[in-house]
Amino acid sequence: MADASLSAWQQQIARRLKTQPKKTMALSILVAVMAVMWGRVLFTGKTQPAAAMATLADAKTNTQAAVANSQSSHATRALQEFTHSSVGLIQRNLFLVKLDYFAQDGSSLTKVQSAADGFWDELAKSFAAKADQEKAKHILVENLQSQAARLKLQSTVMKNGDPKAMVNGTLVGAGDTIAGFRVVKIEAKRIIVEREGIKLEVVFRF
């Protein structure tokens, strides 16, 4: 039984060799290379790439040590030259103060203070102006309300599909003006009038 399977396997290999000779050749070369490498590993006990890596590591360590020694010797030599050299004369007076860089009359401080005062003054002015505007607007609204109180809405009607209002005995529509107020909107029991950008309502009273 084993001989029969072995012969069948050999026949299959021979058939593959005939049909695909290139692949078979490449596979044979790979198997041979692997066998040689395994033989080297088994007989020598270490691989050559490991030895090459160790050699590279040693070379790198030696290079770093040489660079460190060179830098250390250079620094030592520079320090020795500095300690043995003579100190030259100082040409500049270390205690001389140039007064040009400093204000002697306090003008710079005055400028800073005036700038700060100017900022607060402007801020106070803006608040005062805003308060004045609010006060003027409030007075205007009160005056317009007192004038609008004189308007008497008597009735509202529909004329030709447009709403109309009888105010102080005059029939007006939207957009008309009465007593200095422009009619903006007419509703069933009130009208909206406007003057100087302020809108007021006039309500129908029995």
VENZIQUI-V10144 format. One line per field, one symbol per residue. phi: phi as a letter, one per 40 degrees, with the letter a starting at -180 (. if undefined). psi: psi as a letter, one per 30 degrees, with the letter a starting at -180 (. if undefined). burial: + if it has 16 or more other ideal C-beta (glycine too) atoms within 10 Angstrom, else -. A space follows every 50 residues. Layout:
# VENZIQUI-V10144
phi: ???
psi: ???
burial: ???
This chain:
# VENZIQUI-V10144
phi: .ccccccccccccccccccbccccccccccccccccccccccccgaccdc cccccccccccccccccccccccccccccccccccccccccbccbcbccc cbccbgcccccccccccccccccccccccccccccccccccccccccccc cbccabbbbfgbcbbcbfgbcbbcgcbafgbcccabbcbabbbaafgbcb bbccbc
psi: eeeeeeeeeeeeeeeeeeeieeeeeeeeeeeeeeeeeeeeeeefflleee eeeeeeeeeeeeeeeeeeeeeeeeeeeeeeeefflkklkkfkjfgkkjff fkkfggeeeeeeeeeeeeeeeeeeeeeeeeeeeeeeeeeeeeeeeeefff kjjelklkjhfkklkjjhgkjllkflkkhfkkjekkaegllklkkhgkkl kjkkk.
burial: -------------------------------------------------- -------------------------------------------------- -------------------------------------------+---+-- +-+--+------+++-+----+-----+--+-+--+----+++-+----+ -+-+--
